[in-house]
Structure formats: structure tokens, C-alpha cells
Amino acid sequence: MGYLQGLSEYLDESYNLSVFQKALESKEFWELHLHEHRIIKVKVLKNLIYDIKAVSEQDMKEVIAKVQIKCLYPAEASEPVRQLIKTDKKVKALDLEPIFSPNHRYFVKNKSLFPLMKEKQVVYFTMLEGEIIRGIIAGFSRYDIIVNLKSGIPLTLLRHGIYDLRDKKGRCYLKSFQQERRDWEKSSLFIG
């Protein structure tokens, strides 16, 4: 069958990490991109299973469903990050909503993410509402993927918000495409 050298150890170490726990522990403000093109700046007060409890700069408390969040990053990076996020107008025009059922999401296999991360390949994530996030995968867990943008600015995107993932050549890394193509087997990390 074969396997990717280092993937199992990486998953043991990182798969259950949560960006929301990190945001909670930081006690800092984070900027969240939500569905319906809503961007808010909040401090996470509680990391629940399906929601977060947060407070805004205006001291307004809010419960936010995690499935509504597409990506987030520390608030101090908001200006450069906003300038780096582009939009695919065709995807935006599809007017896609959050996908609640995991079975209907655009899934990316860990086997695809790991070689892309280790080989530091530039990738393009397209989110459900058309945002294009270009960068290098710096890490991933069960629910999120950390992408280092230009200048090394980290942004965390939520897996449930992904519409597409491609490399610089336009190669698709979604599970639906990779089930047959199996690009991870072409990686130098693959041991057959």
C-alpha cells in the first residue's frame, strides 16, 4: 500500500489542535471572516464543541457557530491580510452557503496536505464565498489549515469553508480529484 514518511507522527502531534483554543489562550483580539462577507474582530471567551463565545471591541458578547467561520488570524495582522486576500468573482457569484453536512463538503485529504506542506509548495485555497488565499501550508489539524501568506503572515482557514485547493500549475488537490490521481504517491516522502 505505501505510506508518507512522517505523516503518522505529524497527525499524532497536531491533529487535535484547535485554532479556537489558541485564540482563547492568547487572550488577544482575532479577526474572523464569516459567511455573508462579514468580518468581525473578537476575543474568544470560550471554545465550545460547535460554537465559540466571543466579545467584540465594543464589549458585545456573541455566540458564533464555527461552521459560519471561514478563516481567522490575530487582529494585529488585519491590514496586511485583508490586502492579500483576493476574490474569485465566479465562485462568489455562486452564492454558496455554509455546508453543514461533512459528507457534502469539499474535502482535502491529509495525504495531500502533508507533502504540500513539507515541500513548501505555493498553493491557492478558494473559499466558499470566493476568497482566494495564496500561501504555503504551515500546518494543519482535523478542522483547520494554517497558511503562511506573503511575508510569513499566518492565517488559519477552516476546512469546512474550502471550495477548492490548487497548486501554481492549477493541479487540484480536492479528495474527489485525488482519489484517482493520488499525487501524494509522487512525493519524495512516499514509501511504497
Backbone as CSV, one residue per row, in Angstrom:
resi,resn,N_x,N_y,N_z,CA_x,CA_y,CA_z,C_x,C_y,C_z
1,MET,0.827,-1.207,0.000,0.000,0.000,0.000,0.865,1.262,0.000
2,GLY,1.841,1.348,0.863,2.694,2.523,0.938,2.183,3.546,1.944
3,TYR,3.085,4.461,2.318,2.704,5.497,3.287,3.615,6.711,3.103
4,LEU,3.226,7.812,3.709,4.018,9.038,3.676,4.871,9.095,4.929
5,GLN,6.176,9.156,4.749,7.104,9.201,5.869,6.858,10.459,6.701
6,GLY,6.560,10.271,7.995,6.367,11.382,8.915,4.921,11.803,9.117
7,LEU,4.008,11.365,8.241,2.605,11.797,8.358,1.967,11.298,9.648
8,SER,2.148,10.033,9.964,1.528,9.463,11.161,1.982,10.203,12.419
9,GLU,3.275,10.480,12.520,3.815,11.197,13.680,3.266,12.633,13.726
10,TYR,3.176,13.248,12.554,2.659,14.614,12.494,1.209,14.659,12.995
11,LEU,0.400,13.714,12.548,-1.003,13.678,12.968,-1.131,13.402,14.460
12,ASP,-0.280,12.535,15.005,-0.302,12.264,16.450,-0.058,13.553,17.236
13,GLU,0.812,14.397,16.721,1.207,15.626,17.396,0.223,16.785,17.170
14,SER,-0.341,16.870,15.982,-1.072,18.089,15.592,-2.553,17.940,15.282
15,TYR,-3.028,16.718,15.079,-4.375,16.551,14.513,-5.487,17.080,15.412
16,ASN,-5.291,17.061,16.718,-6.357,17.514,17.626,-6.171,18.942,18.123
17,LEU,-5.213,19.669,17.560,-5.036,21.071,17.940,-6.181,21.901,17.375
18,SER,-6.487,23.015,18.023,-7.593,23.867,17.589,-7.161,25.322,17.575
19,VAL,-7.399,25.985,16.461,-7.105,27.416,16.379,-7.952,28.200,17.375
20,PHE,-9.140,27.697,17.679,-10.006,28.398,18.628,-9.441,28.319,20.046
21,GLN,-8.821,27.191,20.376,-8.167,27.065,21.675,-6.974,28.014,21.740
22,LYS,-6.240,28.091,20.645,-5.094,29.004,20.564,-5.558,30.455,20.731
23,ALA,-6.657,30.810,20.054,-7.202,32.171,20.164,-7.661,32.454,21.587
24,LEU,-8.304,31.476,22.217,-8.760,31.617,23.599,-7.571,31.854,24.532
25,GLU,-6.559,31.029,24.403,-5.393,31.124,25.282,-4.580,32.398,25.061
26,SER,-4.650,32.962,23.856,-3.885,34.182,23.560,-4.442,35.405,24.289
27,LYS,-5.756,35.363,24.600,-6.443,36.488,25.256,-6.340,37.781,24.429
28,GLU,-6.092,37.634,23.134,-5.966,38.767,22.209,-7.177,38.815,21.289
29,PHE,-7.303,39.918,20.557,-8.350,40.018,19.551,-7.911,39.323,18.269
30,TRP,-8.862,38.641,17.655,-8.651,37.957,16.385,-9.680,38.487,15.389
31,GLU,-9.314,38.509,14.128,-10.265,38.906,13.093,-10.805,37.635,12.449
32,LEU,-12.136,37.545,12.388,-12.820,36.375,11.838,-13.541,36.772,10.555
33,HIS,-13.384,35.963,9.513,-14.150,36.135,8.279,-15.297,35.134,8.335
34,LEU,-16.507,35.651,8.385,-17.699,34.813,8.478,-18.427,34.784,7.145
35,HIS,-19.342,33.852,7.018,-20.197,33.820,5.823,-20.992,35.119,5.722
36,GLU,-21.490,35.367,4.526,-22.187,36.607,4.175,-21.214,37.785,4.213
37,HIS,-19.925,37.488,3.967,-18.874,38.503,3.840,-18.782,39.410,5.064
38,ARG,-19.054,38.835,6.213,-18.981,39.583,7.472,-17.601,39.391,8.095
39,ILE,-16.957,40.477,8.467,-15.643,40.410,9.123,-15.783,41.080,10.484
40,ILE,-15.391,40.342,11.533,-15.504,40.888,12.882,-14.190,40.700,13.640
41,LYS,-13.991,41.548,14.631,-12.815,41.473,15.495,-13.318,41.110,16.887
42,VAL,-12.869,39.955,17.390,-13.357,39.486,18.691,-12.241,38.851,19.505
43,LYS,-12.517,38.730,20.789,-11.671,37.972,21.703,-12.478,36.717,22.060
44,VAL,-11.896,35.540,21.909,-12.596,34.292,22.218,-12.639,34.114,23.731
45,LEU,-13.859,33.936,24.259,-14.053,33.743,25.695,-14.198,32.273,26.062
46,LYS,-14.762,31.485,25.128,-14.994,30.068,25.400,-14.984,29.311,24.076
47,ASN,-14.292,28.165,24.082,-14.217,27.296,22.911,-15.125,26.094,23.161
48,LEU,-16.321,26.130,22.593,-17.290,25.044,22.753,-17.131,24.044,21.602
49,ILE,-17.896,22.984,21.608,-17.756,21.963,20.566,-18.094,22.521,19.183
50,TYR,-19.259,23.147,19.044,-19.699,23.626,17.730,-19.715,25.146,17.600
51,ASP,-19.461,25.846,18.685,-19.546,27.310,18.705,-18.363,27.890,19.468
52,ILE,-18.233,29.203,19.339,-17.339,29.930,20.241,-18.148,31.050,20.884
53,LYS,-17.809,31.357,22.117,-18.359,32.542,22.766,-17.274,33.594,22.644
54,ALA,-17.668,34.790,22.178,-16.679,35.830,21.924,-17.218,37.175,22.366
55,VAL,-16.297,38.140,22.505,-16.678,39.503,22.857,-15.983,40.446,21.878
56,SER,-16.722,41.436,21.403,-16.184,42.402,20.450,-15.438,43.517,21.172
57,GLU,-14.796,44.389,20.411,-14.101,45.544,20.990,-15.085,46.474,21.684
58,GLN,-16.356,46.439,21.248,-17.401,47.266,21.855,-18.056,46.563,23.040
59,ASP,-17.445,45.458,23.498,-17.909,44.694,24.645,-19.250,43.990,24.400
60,MET,-19.543,43.710,23.133,-20.756,42.963,22.782,-20.404,41.479,22.758
61,LYS,-21.156,40.682,23.545,-20.912,39.240,23.577,-21.753,38.565,22.507
62,GLU,-21.195,37.496,21.948,-21.860,36.816,20.838,-21.459,35.342,20.846
63,VAL,-22.398,34.471,20.475,-22.103,33.060,20.260,-22.069,32.862,18.747
64,ILE,-20.959,32.344,18.257,-20.766,32.189,16.817,-20.585,30.711,16.502
65,ALA,-21.389,30.207,15.573,-21.240,28.815,15.144,-19.939,28.687,14.352
66,LYS,-19.146,27.692,14.677,-17.862,27.515,13.996,-18.037,27.326,12.491
67,VAL,-19.138,26.702,12.078,-19.363,26.460,10.651,-19.573,27.775,9.881
68,GLN,-19.870,28.858,10.590,-20.026,30.167,9.958,-18.676,30.850,9.692
69,ILE,-17.623,30.355,10.333,-16.300,30.983,10.236,-15.509,30.336,9.105
70,LYS,-14.993,31.176,8.202,-14.196,30.667,7.083,-12.703,30.726,7.387
71,CYS,-12.250,31.830,7.993,-10.841,31.941,8.338,-10.658,32.970,9.448
72,LEU,-9.488,32.948,10.078,-9.203,33.882,11.157,-7.702,34.055,11.306
73,TYR,-7.334,35.148,11.984,-5.929,35.478,12.213,-5.873,36.523,13.314
74,PRO,-4.699,36.668,13.968,-4.588,37.686,15.014,-4.909,39.074,14.446
75,ALA,-5.660,39.862,15.198,-6.158,41.158,14.723,-5.052,42.115,14.305
76,GLU,-3.872,42.007,14.923,-2.805,42.946,14.558,-2.350,42.757,13.107
77,ALA,-2.690,41.612,12.488,-2.315,41.362,11.091,-3.426,41.730,10.115
78,SER,-4.510,42.331,10.617,-5.685,42.528,9.765,-5.427,43.360,8.509
79,GLU,-4.679,44.441,8.626,-4.473,45.284,7.438,-3.704,44.560,6.337
80,PRO,-2.530,43.979,6.626,-1.836,43.273,5.542,-2.595,42.051,5.025
81,VAL,-3.265,41.322,5.914,-4.007,40.135,5.474,-5.135,40.529,4.529
82,ARG,-5.901,41.520,4.874,-7.015,41.938,4.003,-6.524,42.311,2.612
83,GLN,-5.330,42.904,2.532,-4.776,43.282,1.225,-4.348,42.062,0.422
84,LEU,-4.032,40.970,1.097,-3.542,39.767,0.414,-4.654,38.817,-0.021
85,ILE,-5.855,38.967,0.521,-6.967,38.090,0.142,-7.630,38.655,-1.121
86,LYS,-7.603,37.854,-2.172,-8.236,38.237,-3.445,-9.587,37.520,-3.536
87,THR,-10.347,37.806,-4.598,-11.667,37.180,-4.752,-11.836,36.601,-6.146
88,ASP,-12.338,35.374,-6.202,-12.735,34.741,-7.459,-14.201,35.109,-7.672
89,LYS,-14.445,35.993,-8.624,-15.805,36.510,-8.836,-16.783,35.424,-9.283
90,LYS,-16.303,34.433,-10.004,-17.189,33.343,-10.455,-17.685,32.523,-9.270
91,VAL,-16.778,32.216,-8.345,-17.175,31.446,-7.153,-18.076,32.315,-6.274
92,LYS,-17.726,33.583,-6.117,-18.554,34.490,-5.313,-19.984,34.548,-5.863
93,ALA,-20.118,34.558,-7.195,-21.433,34.628,-7.842,-22.278,33.375,-7.606
94,LEU,-21.637,32.263,-7.228,-22.391,31.032,-6.938,-23.232,31.178,-5.679
95,ASP,-22.876,32.161,-4.840,-23.618,32.463,-3.624,-23.774,31.217,-2.729
96,LEU,-22.649,30.535,-2.509,-22.657,29.303,-1.712,-22.818,29.615,-0.232
97,GLU,-23.505,28.752,0.449,-23.747,28.899,1.882,-22.894,27.901,2.653
98,PRO,-22.812,28.038,3.971,-22.058,27.045,4.754,-22.606,25.647,4.497
99,ILE,-21.708,24.675,4.488,-22.103,23.287,4.264,-22.087,22.580,5.614
100,PHE,-23.264,22.282,6.121,-23.372,21.714,7.457,-23.000,20.237,7.513
101,SER,-23.362,19.484,6.486,-23.067,18.049,6.485,-21.633,17.803,6.024
102,PRO,-20.800,17.193,6.878,-19.423,16.902,6.468,-19.331,16.090,5.169
103,ASN,-20.329,15.257,4.904,-20.317,14.425,3.693,-20.432,15.240,2.406
104,HIS,-20.905,16.466,2.496,-21.107,17.279,1.301,-20.043,18.367,1.126
105,ARG,-19.057,18.395,2.002,-18.013,19.423,1.930,-16.965,19.066,0.885
106,TYR,-16.199,20.069,0.497,-15.092,19.893,-0.441,-13.874,19.509,0.387
107,PHE,-13.581,18.227,0.426,-12.623,17.677,1.364,-11.218,17.595,0.749
108,VAL,-10.209,17.876,1.574,-8.806,17.714,1.193,-8.208,16.683,2.144
109,LYS,-7.632,15.635,1.569,-7.056,14.558,2.376,-5.762,15.013,3.060
110,ASN,-5.506,14.479,4.234,-4.247,14.736,4.931,-3.063,14.294,4.076
111,LYS,-3.245,13.209,3.320,-2.202,12.696,2.435,-1.833,13.713,1.356
112,SER,-2.766,14.569,1.001,-2.481,15.625,0.017,-1.836,16.826,0.683
113,LEU,-2.310,17.196,1.877,-1.794,18.372,2.576,-0.354,18.189,3.036
114,PHE,-0.022,17.009,3.536,1.284,16.794,4.159,2.448,17.028,3.186
115,PRO,2.453,16.411,1.986,3.555,16.685,1.058,3.598,18.149,0.603
116,LEU,2.428,18.752,0.396,2.400,20.172,0.012,3.056,21.025,1.096
117,MET,2.790,20.690,2.352,3.367,21.423,3.477,4.879,21.178,3.556
118,LYS,5.292,19.920,3.512,6.708,19.575,3.660,7.552,20.114,2.508
119,GLU,6.976,20.125,1.311,7.706,20.599,0.130,7.573,22.114,-0.049
120,LYS,6.846,22.766,0.866,6.667,24.223,0.862,6.196,24.757,-0.498
121,GLN,5.226,24.053,-1.061,4.671,24.472,-2.346,3.685,25.618,-2.146
122,VAL,3.724,26.573,-3.057,2.745,27.661,-3.038,1.416,27.079,-3.510
123,VAL,0.373,27.318,-2.722,-0.960,26.805,-3.063,-1.987,27.934,-3.028
124,TYR,-3.124,27.657,-3.643,-4.227,28.612,-3.708,-5.482,27.931,-3.170
125,PHE,-5.955,28.392,-2.025,-7.225,27.919,-1.492,-8.306,28.881,-1.953
126,THR,-9.418,28.351,-2.448,-10.577,29.179,-2.739,-11.645,28.791,-1.730
127,MET,-12.175,29.801,-1.040,-13.179,29.548,-0.023,-14.577,29.575,-0.651
128,LEU,-15.586,29.142,0.100,-16.948,29.019,-0.422,-17.531,30.319,-0.965
129,GLU,-17.089,31.454,-0.446,-17.624,32.724,-0.946,-16.647,33.422,-1.888
130,GLY,-15.660,32.663,-2.376,-14.792,33.167,-3.425,-13.459,33.744,-2.990
131,GLU,-13.191,33.856,-1.693,-11.908,34.392,-1.254,-10.790,33.452,-1.706
132,ILE,-9.717,34.040,-2.219,-8.550,33.258,-2.636,-7.429,33.540,-1.642
133,ILE,-6.934,32.481,-1.046,-5.863,32.588,-0.059,-4.639,31.887,-0.638
134,ARG,-3.620,32.675,-0.939,-2.390,32.169,-1.553,-1.295,32.120,-0.497
135,GLY,-0.613,30.991,-0.427,0.467,30.895,0.540,1.057,29.505,0.599
136,ILE,1.771,29.255,1.680,2.416,27.964,1.901,1.800,27.359,3.163
137,ILE,1.407,26.099,3.078,0.800,25.416,4.223,1.850,25.283,5.328
138,ALA,1.530,25.822,6.505,2.452,25.785,7.642,2.061,24.717,8.659
139,GLY,0.828,24.216,8.567,0.360,23.203,9.496,-1.105,22.922,9.265
140,PHE,-1.576,21.825,9.833,-3.000,21.508,9.726,-3.404,20.580,10.853
141,SER,-4.692,20.615,11.146,-5.269,19.719,12.146,-6.551,19.152,11.545
142,ARG,-7.332,18.523,12.384,-8.573,17.916,11.917,-9.519,18.949,11.311
143,TYR,-9.552,20.165,11.864,-10.559,21.143,11.457,-10.008,22.370,10.731
144,ASP,-8.699,22.597,10.799,-8.192,23.825,10.195,-6.837,23.623,9.529
145,ILE,-6.459,24.611,8.712,-5.200,24.599,7.983,-4.567,25.972,8.158
146,ILE,-3.301,25.991,8.579,-2.577,27.259,8.730,-1.809,27.510,7.444
147,VAL,-2.006,28.697,6.873,-1.333,29.083,5.640,-0.504,30.325,5.931
148,ASN,0.784,30.252,5.607,1.625,31.443,5.718,1.484,32.232,4.429
149,LEU,0.960,33.444,4.560,0.786,34.325,3.416,2.128,34.991,3.100
150,LYS,2.114,35.861,2.127,3.310,36.638,1.779,3.865,37.271,3.051
151,SER,5.159,37.343,3.170,5.858,37.883,4.345,5.692,36.991,5.573
152,GLY,5.188,35.766,5.398,5.089,34.829,6.511,3.944,35.067,7.468
153,ILE,2.980,35.908,7.101,1.833,36.187,7.968,0.947,34.945,8.029
154,PRO,0.696,34.380,9.243,-0.141,33.185,9.329,-1.639,33.508,9.337
155,LEU,-2.375,32.750,8.546,-3.832,32.821,8.507,-4.320,31.387,8.667
156,THR,-5.354,31.192,9.475,-5.908,29.849,9.653,-7.252,29.786,8.958
157,LEU,-7.382,28.836,8.037,-8.674,28.655,7.382,-9.313,27.383,7.894
158,LEU,-10.629,27.392,7.947,-11.374,26.239,8.445,-11.673,25.308,7.276
159,ARG,-11.414,24.041,7.469,-11.589,23.070,6.384,-13.010,23.094,5.813
160,HIS,-14.005,23.336,6.658,-15.385,23.312,6.171,-15.697,24.473,5.231
161,GLY,-14.832,25.482,5.179,-15.058,26.640,4.318,-14.378,26.557,2.967
162,ILE,-13.649,25.450,2.724,-12.886,25.307,1.469,-13.813,24.928,0.314
163,TYR,-13.578,25.577,-0.812,-14.254,25.239,-2.066,-13.289,24.521,-3.008
164,ASP,-12.014,24.944,-3.011,-11.038,24.363,-3.928,-9.625,24.563,-3.367
165,LEU,-8.704,23.710,-3.811,-7.285,23.829,-3.472,-6.487,23.435,-4.702
166,ARG,-5.603,24.356,-5.148,-4.784,24.092,-6.332,-3.361,24.559,-6.104
167,ASP,-2.441,23.968,-6.867,-1.061,24.432,-6.812,-0.848,25.487,-7.902
168,LYS,0.403,25.958,-8.061,0.698,27.015,-9.027,0.418,26.590,-10.470
169,LYS,0.451,25.291,-10.725,0.191,24.795,-12.080,-1.295,24.562,-12.328
170,GLY,-2.127,24.773,-11.309,-3.561,24.567,-11.461,-4.025,23.163,-11.112
171,ARG,-3.137,22.347,-10.572,-3.481,20.968,-10.203,-4.394,20.974,-8.983
172,CYS,-5.508,20.259,-9.064,-6.493,20.207,-7.981,-6.071,19.182,-6.922
173,TYR,-6.271,19.547,-5.643,-5.935,18.656,-4.536,-7.146,18.271,-3.701
174,LEU,-8.338,18.478,-4.224,-9.539,18.024,-3.522,-9.593,16.504,-3.558
175,LYS,-10.191,15.922,-2.539,-10.301,14.460,-2.441,-10.934,13.877,-3.696
176,SER,-11.981,14.517,-4.220,-12.698,13.994,-5.389,-11.764,13.816,-6.592
177,PHE,-10.775,14.667,-6.733,-9.811,14.580,-7.831,-8.658,13.645,-7.461
178,GLN,-8.197,13.720,-6.243,-7.024,12.974,-5.808,-7.289,11.486,-5.553
179,GLN,-8.549,11.111,-5.383,-8.856,9.688,-5.180,-8.257,8.864,-6.319
180,GLU,-8.327,9.416,-7.533,-7.820,8.721,-8.706,-6.365,9.092,-9.003
181,ARG,-6.000,10.363,-8.880,-4.665,10.842,-9.272,-3.574,10.498,-8.258
182,ARG,-3.907,10.507,-6.979,-3.015,10.084,-5.908,-1.636,10.743,-5.998
183,ASP,-1.618,12.072,-6.073,-0.356,12.803,-6.201,0.579,12.586,-5.019
184,TRP,0.050,12.243,-3.852,0.920,12.014,-2.692,1.913,10.889,-2.962
185,GLU,1.547,9.939,-3.850,2.447,8.835,-4.174,3.641,9.295,-5.016
186,LYS,3.560,10.500,-5.580,4.653,11.048,-6.391,5.633,11.843,-5.530
187,SER,5.293,12.047,-4.264,6.129,12.813,-3.352,7.369,12.014,-2.945
188,SER,8.465,12.721,-2.678,9.686,12.068,-2.202,9.473,11.473,-0.799
189,LEU,8.408,11.886,-0.123,8.093,11.373,1.213,7.390,10.017,1.172
190,PHE,6.902,9.634,-0.039,6.122,8.397,-0.157,7.045,7.182,-0.169
191,ILE,6.717,6.232,0.702,7.479,4.977,0.765,6.533,3.867,0.335
192,GLY,6.831,3.279,-0.805,5.952,2.271,-1.385,6.443,0.928,-1.085
